[in-house]
């Protein structure tokens, strides 16, 4: 009886082990970003899933393999985006504690499940290719992963690509983004993991029939080629990145621009109150005056620094200070569009006049608008502090300033590289990133800063990033952080950045690598299919 129970427990453990392994490796991938930042794990954390999905020796059926991938995706995105839970409690928005918890768990669960679905789609393709040659599986697996990330990033809900697992620590590999955007880094990570996985599977397969004394036999030499190729590819890609990273940055005096940042440190729970607005006016006005007295050319404030409509901006103390000092200011406030409003960044010239405006075009689902509002609107309350209907800005905006055209980004837009690429291609010479991450835990603004570092590298631009509570920063075109603020602190700081008109290959051509991978892998698969079909027909004819 005891033996039967032990046998059943062993069988149950054997059944659960692949699921646990997949979930655990997904969690390892999630640990690559803040707050842990174990970025090296990204180069091996996908390999276990690859083995579970592709291995022909697995006892699992195709459906179970896809379920493994689903769990891996939930593990990765759930851990990487755990900071979403920081929005709870939302009692300061008038949302009771329990509904706030429900909304928070829904947001976190939804994005985690969505990530699981995308990985499951990848796995479904790989299961279908289980009988293909290893090199073709690696090519197709890499291409499909990049294609799915491109598809996801084209929608409204995007953040955790494989590429951002390397930011902010591995600046060398992030320079591959100058070639074809973040998918270049994603392709590198996927390919290296695929090679490691294929090498491991072939090592096990050939190892069964290989004597210990014949470790240098032809089969094992063939097997070792996968691992050797993985190491060679990893080193080669880092060498390419190092070459790009080592290029000097021109800093001509005529292109210099001294920018000041004010981090007002106003908790979001106060923004709706008269006391919060009084503190916002005081902090940003005093910060502006401090920086103006330091001789800056312009001052950048965070998203929603003054949480009022455009029509009321002219009566504020901050705009009065701009008129007094004559120093250009970029002020975060709310724009108006009919009965709706936008989250906007306004350029005030040295006379205190609004000369340009950028409207946030990528709104946060559930946070700033409700998808399928007719269905979900009665269930999930708007998280914005305003009652009016928020609308996105145009996708094709340019942001002209007294110092030339800038690349503007407001908060969530930092996760969308195409936003920056398009503006750089349209003549943007430097990046102005304005954000408010006050309602999240510290890991979120650090991940946000990591996203901005990637955008600076990809576009080869200097970046000034102003946030409400941190982390504000200045970043050079190589992604190096020149200065970063504290968290939950009031700070002012000035740095000299430089306007640039260079155009990386990514800025010129966009993400050309993903279509190339998809086309080449599809063509290779088709050629092999036709060849195999031809062989089968020939054998049938001969027989």
C-alpha positions as CSV (number, residue, x, y, z in Angstrom):
1,X,0.0,0.0,0.0
2,X,2.8,2.4,1.0
3,X,4.6,1.6,-2.2
4,X,1.6,2.4,-4.3
5,X,1.2,5.8,-2.5
6,X,4.8,6.6,-3.0
7,X,4.5,5.6,-6.7
8,X,1.5,7.9,-7.1
9,X,3.3,10.8,-5.4
10,X,6.3,10.2,-7.6
11,X,4.1,10.3,-10.7
12,X,2.3,13.4,-9.5
13,X,5.7,15.1,-8.9
14,X,6.9,14.0,-12.4
15,X,3.8,15.5,-13.9
16,X,4.1,18.8,-12.0
17,X,7.9,19.2,-12.4
18,X,7.8,20.6,-16.0
19,X,5.1,23.2,-15.0
20,X,7.1,24.2,-11.9
21,X,10.3,24.4,-13.9
22,X,8.7,26.6,-16.5
23,X,7.2,28.9,-13.9
24,X,10.5,29.1,-12.0
25,X,12.5,30.0,-15.1
26,X,9.9,32.7,-15.9
27,X,10.4,34.1,-12.4
28,X,14.2,34.1,-13.0
29,X,13.7,36.2,-16.1
30,X,11.5,38.6,-14.1
31,X,14.4,39.1,-11.6
32,X,16.5,40.7,-14.3
33,X,14.9,44.1,-13.9
34,X,14.5,46.4,-10.9
35,X,14.4,46.0,-8.0
36,X,16.7,42.9,-8.3
37,X,18.4,43.7,-11.5
38,X,20.0,40.3,-12.1
39,X,20.4,41.0,-15.8
40,X,22.8,38.1,-16.5
41,X,20.0,35.7,-15.9
42,X,18.3,36.8,-19.2
43,X,20.9,34.9,-21.2
44,X,19.9,31.6,-19.7
45,X,16.4,32.0,-18.3
46,X,14.6,31.2,-21.5
47,X,16.6,28.1,-22.3
48,X,14.6,25.8,-19.8
49,X,11.3,26.8,-21.5
50,X,12.8,26.2,-24.9
51,X,13.9,22.7,-23.8
52,X,10.4,21.9,-22.3
53,X,8.6,23.1,-25.4
54,X,10.8,21.6,-28.1
55,X,12.3,18.4,-26.6
56,X,11.1,15.3,-28.4
57,X,11.9,13.2,-25.3
58,X,9.4,15.1,-23.1
59,X,6.6,13.0,-21.7
60,X,4.3,16.0,-22.1
61,X,1.8,16.4,-25.0
62,X,1.7,19.6,-27.1
63,X,-1.1,21.1,-25.0
64,X,0.9,20.7,-21.8
65,X,4.0,22.3,-23.5
66,X,1.9,25.3,-24.4
67,X,0.7,25.5,-20.8
68,X,4.3,25.5,-19.7
69,X,4.9,28.6,-21.8
70,X,1.8,30.3,-20.4
71,X,3.2,29.8,-16.9
72,X,6.6,31.0,-18.0
73,X,5.0,34.2,-19.3
74,X,3.0,34.8,-16.1
75,X,6.1,34.2,-14.1
76,X,8.1,36.7,-16.1
77,X,5.6,39.5,-16.5
78,X,4.1,39.0,-13.1
79,X,7.4,39.5,-11.3
80,X,8.7,42.2,-13.6
81,X,5.5,44.2,-13.3
82,X,4.8,43.6,-9.7
83,X,5.2,47.3,-9.2
84,X,1.7,47.7,-10.6
85,X,0.4,46.7,-7.2
86,X,1.7,50.0,-5.8
87,X,-1.4,51.8,-7.0
88,X,-3.2,50.3,-4.0
89,X,-4.8,51.8,-2.0
90,X,-6.5,54.4,-4.1
91,X,-8.6,55.9,-1.3
92,X,-7.1,59.3,-2.2
93,X,-9.0,59.1,-5.4
94,X,-12.2,58.2,-3.6
95,X,-12.0,54.5,-4.3
96,X,-12.8,52.4,-1.3
97,X,-10.1,50.0,0.0
98,X,-11.6,46.7,-1.2
99,X,-12.6,48.0,-4.7
100,X,-9.1,49.5,-4.9
101,X,-7.6,46.1,-4.1
102,X,-9.8,44.4,-6.7
103,X,-8.8,47.0,-9.4
104,X,-5.1,46.5,-8.5
105,X,-5.2,42.7,-8.7
106,X,-7.2,42.9,-11.9
107,X,-4.6,45.2,-13.5
108,X,-1.6,43.0,-12.4
109,X,-3.4,39.8,-13.3
110,X,-4.5,41.1,-16.7
111,X,-1.0,42.1,-17.9
112,X,0.5,38.9,-16.5
113,X,-2.0,36.7,-18.3
114,X,-1.6,38.7,-21.5
115,X,2.1,38.1,-21.3
116,X,1.4,34.4,-20.8
117,X,-0.8,34.3,-23.9
118,X,1.9,35.8,-26.1
119,X,4.5,33.3,-24.8
120,X,2.0,30.5,-25.3
121,X,1.5,31.6,-29.0
122,X,5.3,31.4,-29.4
123,X,5.3,27.9,-27.9
124,X,2.5,26.8,-30.2
125,X,4.7,27.7,-33.2
126,X,7.7,25.9,-31.7
127,X,5.8,22.7,-30.9
128,X,4.7,22.6,-34.5
129,X,8.4,22.9,-35.5
130,X,9.6,20.2,-33.1
131,X,10.7,17.9,-35.9
132,X,12.7,20.6,-37.7
133,X,16.5,21.0,-37.7
134,X,17.8,22.7,-34.6
135,X,19.3,25.7,-36.6
136,X,15.9,26.3,-38.2
137,X,14.1,26.1,-34.8
138,X,16.6,28.7,-33.5
139,X,16.0,31.0,-36.5
140,X,12.2,30.7,-36.4
141,X,12.0,30.8,-32.6
142,X,14.0,34.1,-32.5
143,X,11.9,35.6,-35.4
144,X,8.6,34.7,-33.9
145,X,9.5,36.1,-30.5
146,X,10.6,39.4,-32.1
147,X,7.4,39.4,-34.2
148,X,5.2,38.9,-31.2
149,X,7.0,41.7,-29.2
150,X,6.5,44.0,-32.2
151,X,2.8,43.1,-32.4
152,X,2.3,43.7,-28.6
153,X,4.2,47.0,-28.6
154,X,2.0,48.2,-31.5
155,X,-1.0,48.1,-29.0
156,X,-1.8,50.2,-26.0
157,X,-0.4,48.0,-23.3
158,X,3.3,47.4,-23.4
159,X,6.3,47.5,-21.1
160,X,8.4,44.4,-20.5
161,X,10.3,43.4,-23.6
162,X,13.3,41.0,-23.3
163,X,15.5,43.8,-24.3
164,X,14.8,45.9,-21.2
165,X,16.2,43.1,-19.0
166,X,19.6,44.5,-19.9
167,X,18.9,48.1,-18.9
168,X,20.4,50.0,-17.1
169,X,23.3,47.6,-16.4
170,X,24.5,46.3,-19.8
171,X,25.0,49.4,-21.8
172,X,27.2,47.7,-24.3
173,X,24.6,45.2,-25.6
174,X,21.9,47.9,-25.5
175,X,23.9,49.7,-28.3
176,X,22.6,47.1,-30.6
177,X,19.4,49.1,-30.4
178,X,21.0,51.7,-32.7
179,X,20.9,49.1,-35.5
180,X,17.3,48.0,-35.4
181,X,15.8,49.1,-32.1
182,X,15.2,47.1,-29.0
183,X,14.2,44.0,-31.0
184,X,17.9,43.7,-31.9
185,X,18.7,43.0,-28.2
186,X,15.6,40.8,-27.9
187,X,16.8,38.7,-30.9
188,X,20.2,38.4,-29.3
189,X,18.8,37.1,-26.0
190,X,16.4,34.7,-27.7
191,X,19.1,33.3,-30.1
192,X,21.6,32.7,-27.3
193,X,19.0,31.0,-25.2
194,X,18.0,28.9,-28.1
195,X,21.5,27.8,-28.9
196,X,22.1,26.8,-25.2
197,X,18.8,24.8,-25.2
198,X,19.6,23.0,-28.5
199,X,23.1,22.2,-27.3
200,X,21.8,20.8,-24.0
201,X,19.1,18.7,-25.8
202,X,21.6,17.3,-28.3
203,X,24.2,16.7,-25.6
204,X,21.6,14.5,-23.7
205,X,20.5,12.7,-26.9
206,X,24.0,11.8,-28.1
207,X,25.4,11.3,-24.6
208,X,23.2,8.3,-24.1
209,X,25.0,6.4,-26.9
210,X,28.5,7.8,-26.2
211,X,31.1,6.1,-24.1
212,X,32.9,8.2,-21.5
213,X,36.1,7.4,-23.2
214,X,35.0,8.8,-26.5
215,X,34.1,12.3,-25.3
216,X,35.9,13.7,-28.3
217,X,34.0,11.7,-30.8
218,X,32.3,13.3,-33.8
219,X,28.8,13.3,-32.3
220,X,29.9,15.2,-29.2
221,X,31.9,17.6,-31.4
222,X,28.8,18.3,-33.3
223,X,26.8,18.8,-30.1
224,X,29.4,21.2,-28.6
225,X,29.1,23.4,-31.7
226,X,25.8,24.7,-30.3
227,X,27.3,25.8,-27.0
228,X,30.4,27.1,-28.7
229,X,28.2,29.1,-31.2
230,X,26.2,30.5,-28.2
231,X,29.4,31.7,-26.5
232,X,30.8,33.0,-29.8
233,X,27.5,34.9,-30.6
234,X,27.4,36.4,-27.2
235,X,30.9,37.7,-27.4
236,X,30.6,38.9,-31.0
237,X,27.4,40.9,-30.2
238,X,29.0,42.5,-27.2
239,X,32.0,43.4,-29.3
240,X,29.7,45.1,-31.8
241,X,28.0,46.9,-29.0
242,X,31.3,47.9,-27.5
243,X,32.4,49.4,-30.8
244,X,29.2,51.5,-30.9
245,X,29.6,52.4,-27.2
246,X,33.2,53.5,-27.7
247,X,32.4,56.1,-30.3
248,X,33.2,59.7,-29.0
249,X,30.2,62.1,-28.6
250,X,30.7,65.4,-30.2
251,X,30.0,68.3,-27.9
252,X,30.3,71.6,-30.0
253,X,29.7,74.7,-27.8
254,X,27.1,76.0,-30.2
255,X,25.0,72.9,-29.6
256,X,25.1,73.2,-25.8
257,X,21.9,73.7,-23.9
258,X,21.9,74.0,-20.1
259,X,18.7,72.5,-18.8
260,X,17.4,72.6,-15.3
261,X,15.0,70.0,-13.7
262,X,12.6,70.6,-10.8
263,X,11.4,67.5,-8.9
264,X,8.5,68.9,-6.9
265,X,7.9,65.9,-4.7
266,X,4.1,66.4,-4.3
267,X,2.3,63.2,-3.3
268,X,-0.5,62.3,-5.7
269,X,-2.9,62.1,-2.8
270,X,-2.5,65.8,-2.3
271,X,-2.8,66.9,-6.0
272,X,-6.6,67.1,-5.8
273,X,-6.6,69.4,-2.8
274,X,-6.0,73.1,-2.5
275,X,-3.1,72.4,-0.2
276,X,-1.5,70.2,-2.9
277,X,-1.9,72.9,-5.5
278,X,-0.4,75.5,-3.2
279,X,2.6,73.3,-2.6
280,X,3.0,72.6,-6.3
281,X,3.0,76.3,-7.2
282,X,5.4,77.0,-4.4
283,X,7.8,74.2,-5.1
284,X,8.0,74.6,-8.9
285,X,8.1,78.4,-8.8
286,X,10.9,78.4,-6.2
287,X,12.7,75.7,-8.2
288,X,12.4,77.6,-11.4
289,X,13.8,80.8,-9.8
290,X,16.7,78.8,-8.3
291,X,17.6,77.4,-11.6
292,X,17.1,80.6,-13.5
293,X,19.5,82.3,-11.1
294,X,22.1,79.6,-11.9
295,X,22.0,80.6,-15.6
296,X,20.1,77.8,-17.2
297,X,18.7,78.1,-20.7
298,X,15.5,76.3,-19.9
299,X,13.6,74.5,-17.0
300,X,11.8,71.2,-17.3
301,X,9.0,70.2,-15.0
302,X,7.2,66.8,-14.6
303,X,3.9,65.5,-16.0
304,X,1.0,67.4,-14.4
305,X,3.4,69.6,-12.3
306,X,0.5,72.1,-12.2
307,X,-2.7,70.0,-12.3
308,X,-4.8,72.7,-13.9
309,X,-6.2,73.4,-17.4
310,X,-4.3,75.5,-19.9
311,X,-6.7,78.4,-19.6
312,X,-5.7,78.8,-15.9
313,X,-1.9,78.5,-16.4
314,X,-1.4,82.2,-17.2
315,X,-2.5,83.2,-13.7
316,X,0.0,81.0,-11.8
317,X,3.0,82.2,-9.9
318,X,5.2,79.9,-12.0
319,X,4.3,81.7,-15.3
320,X,4.7,85.0,-13.6
321,X,8.2,83.9,-12.7
322,X,8.9,83.0,-16.3
323,X,7.9,86.5,-17.4
324,X,10.1,88.0,-14.7
325,X,13.2,85.9,-15.4
326,X,12.9,85.3,-19.1
327,X,14.1,81.7,-19.0
328,X,12.2,79.2,-21.1
329,X,10.1,76.7,-19.2
330,X,8.4,73.4,-20.1
331,X,5.5,73.0,-17.8
332,X,3.3,69.9,-17.4
333,X,-0.4,70.7,-17.1
334,X,-3.7,69.7,-18.8
335,X,-4.6,70.8,-22.3
336,X,-8.1,71.2,-23.5
337,X,-9.8,69.8,-26.6
338,X,-13.5,70.6,-26.6
339,X,-15.2,68.9,-23.6
340,X,-12.2,66.6,-23.2
341,X,-8.7,67.2,-21.9
342,X,-5.1,66.0,-22.6
343,X,-2.1,65.5,-20.4
344,X,0.3,68.0,-22.0
345,X,3.7,69.6,-21.9
346,X,3.7,73.4,-22.7
347,X,6.6,75.4,-23.9
348,X,6.7,78.9,-22.5
349,X,9.1,81.3,-24.2
350,X,11.1,84.0,-22.5
351,X,8.1,86.3,-22.6
352,X,5.9,83.8,-20.8
353,X,3.9,82.9,-23.9
354,X,2.9,79.4,-24.9
355,X,4.7,78.7,-28.2
356,X,4.2,74.9,-28.5
357,X,2.4,72.0,-26.9
358,X,2.8,68.3,-26.8
359,X,-0.1,66.0,-25.8
360,X,0.4,62.6,-24.4
361,X,-0.5,60.1,-27.1
362,X,0.0,56.8,-25.3
363,X,-2.5,56.6,-22.4
364,X,-2.4,54.0,-19.6
365,X,-5.2,51.5,-20.0
366,X,-7.4,51.4,-16.9
367,X,-5.3,54.2,-15.4
368,X,-6.1,57.0,-17.9
369,X,-8.8,55.5,-20.1
370,X,-11.0,52.4,-19.9
371,X,-10.9,50.0,-22.8
372,X,-14.4,48.9,-23.9
373,X,-15.7,51.7,-21.6
374,X,-19.3,50.8,-22.4
375,X,-18.7,47.4,-20.7
376,X,-16.1,48.1,-18.1
377,X,-17.0,51.7,-17.3
378,X,-19.5,50.7,-14.6
379,X,-17.2,48.2,-13.0
380,X,-13.8,50.1,-12.9
381,X,-13.8,53.7,-11.8
382,X,-11.5,56.1,-13.6
383,X,-8.2,56.5,-11.8
384,X,-7.6,60.0,-13.0
385,X,-8.2,62.9,-10.5
386,X,-10.2,64.8,-13.1
387,X,-13.8,64.2,-14.0
388,X,-13.6,65.2,-17.7
389,X,-12.9,62.7,-20.4
390,X,-9.2,62.2,-21.2
391,X,-8.2,61.8,-24.8
392,X,-4.8,61.0,-26.4
393,X,-2.8,63.4,-28.5
394,X,-2.0,62.8,-32.2
395,X,0.5,60.1,-33.1
396,X,2.4,62.4,-35.5
397,X,3.2,65.4,-33.3
398,X,6.4,67.4,-33.4
399,X,7.5,69.6,-30.5
400,X,9.3,72.7,-31.6
401,X,11.0,74.9,-29.0
402,X,13.1,78.1,-29.0
403,X,16.2,75.8,-29.1
404,X,15.1,73.6,-32.0
405,X,12.9,70.6,-32.3
406,X,12.8,68.3,-29.3
407,X,11.7,64.6,-28.8
408,X,8.9,64.8,-26.2
409,X,7.7,62.0,-24.1
410,X,5.2,62.0,-21.3
411,X,5.4,59.1,-18.7
412,X,4.1,55.8,-20.2
413,X,5.4,56.7,-23.7
414,X,8.9,55.9,-22.6
415,X,8.1,52.2,-23.2
416,X,7.3,52.8,-26.9
417,X,10.5,53.2,-28.9
418,X,8.7,54.0,-32.2
419,X,7.5,57.3,-30.5
420,X,11.1,58.4,-30.1
421,X,12.3,57.0,-33.4
422,X,9.7,58.9,-35.4
423,X,10.4,62.2,-33.6
424,X,14.1,61.8,-34.1
425,X,13.6,61.1,-37.8
426,X,11.5,64.2,-37.9
427,X,14.4,66.3,-36.6
428,X,14.2,66.0,-32.9
429,X,17.6,67.0,-31.5
430,X,17.2,66.1,-27.7
431,X,14.8,64.3,-25.5
432,X,12.5,65.8,-22.9
433,X,10.9,63.2,-20.7
434,X,8.2,64.3,-18.3
435,X,6.7,61.8,-15.9
436,X,4.8,61.3,-12.7
437,X,5.4,57.9,-11.1
438,X,4.4,59.0,-7.5
439,X,1.7,56.3,-7.1
440,X,4.0,53.3,-7.6
441,X,6.8,51.7,-5.6
442,X,10.4,52.7,-6.2
443,X,11.1,49.8,-8.6
444,X,8.7,51.3,-11.2
445,X,10.5,54.7,-11.6
446,X,13.8,52.9,-11.8
447,X,12.5,50.6,-14.6
448,X,11.1,53.8,-16.2
449,X,14.5,55.4,-16.1
450,X,15.9,52.2,-17.6
451,X,13.4,52.6,-20.5
452,X,14.5,56.2,-21.1
453,X,18.2,55.1,-21.2
454,X,17.3,52.7,-24.0
455,X,15.5,55.4,-25.9
456,X,18.6,57.8,-25.6
457,X,20.9,55.1,-27.0
458,X,18.6,54.0,-29.8
459,X,18.1,57.6,-31.1
460,X,21.7,58.8,-30.2
461,X,20.3,61.7,-28.2
462,X,20.9,63.5,-24.9
463,X,17.9,63.1,-22.5
464,X,16.5,65.2,-19.7
465,X,14.0,63.4,-17.5
466,X,11.8,65.2,-14.9
467,X,9.6,63.4,-12.5
468,X,7.4,64.4,-9.6
469,X,9.0,62.2,-6.9
470,X,11.9,60.4,-8.7
471,X,13.8,59.3,-10.4
472,X,14.7,62.5,-12.4
473,X,17.9,62.2,-14.4
474,X,20.2,63.3,-17.3
475,X,21.4,60.7,-19.7
476,X,23.9,61.0,-22.5
477,X,23.6,59.3,-26.0
478,X,25.5,56.3,-24.7
479,X,22.9,55.7,-22.0
480,X,25.2,56.8,-19.2
481,X,23.4,58.5,-16.3
482,X,25.1,61.9,-15.7
483,X,22.9,62.6,-12.6
484,X,20.0,60.9,-11.0
485,X,17.8,62.3,-8.2
486,X,16.8,60.7,-4.9
487,X,13.4,59.1,-4.4
488,X,10.6,61.0,-2.7
489,X,12.8,64.1,-2.4
490,X,12.5,67.7,-3.5
491,X,15.4,68.5,-5.8
492,X,16.6,70.9,-8.5
493,X,19.5,70.2,-10.8
494,X,21.1,71.6,-13.9
495,X,23.2,69.9,-16.6
496,X,24.5,70.8,-20.0
497,X,23.1,68.6,-22.8
498,X,23.9,68.9,-26.5
499,X,21.5,69.1,-29.5
500,X,22.3,66.4,-32.1
501,X,21.1,65.8,-35.6
502,X,22.7,62.3,-36.2
503,X,20.5,59.5,-37.4
504,X,21.2,55.9,-36.3
505,X,20.4,53.0,-38.6
506,X,17.3,52.4,-36.4
507,X,16.2,56.1,-36.8
508,X,16.6,55.9,-40.6
509,X,15.1,52.4,-41.2
510,X,13.1,51.5,-38.1
511,X,12.9,47.9,-37.0
512,X,14.1,46.2,-40.2
513,X,15.5,43.2,-38.4
514,X,12.2,41.6,-37.4
515,X,10.8,41.5,-40.9
516,X,14.1,40.1,-42.2
517,X,14.1,37.4,-39.6
518,X,10.5,36.5,-40.3
519,X,11.0,36.4,-44.0
520,X,14.2,34.5,-44.0
521,X,13.0,31.9,-41.4
522,X,9.7,31.5,-43.4
523,X,11.6,31.0,-46.6
524,X,14.0,28.5,-45.1
525,X,11.1,26.5,-43.7
526,X,9.4,26.5,-47.0
527,X,12.5,25.4,-48.9
528,X,12.9,22.5,-46.5
529,X,9.3,21.5,-46.7
530,X,9.5,21.5,-50.5
531,X,12.7,19.5,-50.5
532,X,11.2,16.9,-48.1
533,X,8.1,16.7,-50.2
534,X,10.2,16.2,-53.3
535,X,12.1,13.4,-51.6
536,X,8.9,11.7,-50.5
537,X,7.4,11.9,-54.0
538,X,10.7,10.5,-55.5
539,X,10.7,7.6,-53.1
540,X,7.1,6.8,-53.8
541,X,7.9,6.8,-57.5
542,X,10.8,4.5,-57.1
543,X,8.8,2.1,-55.0
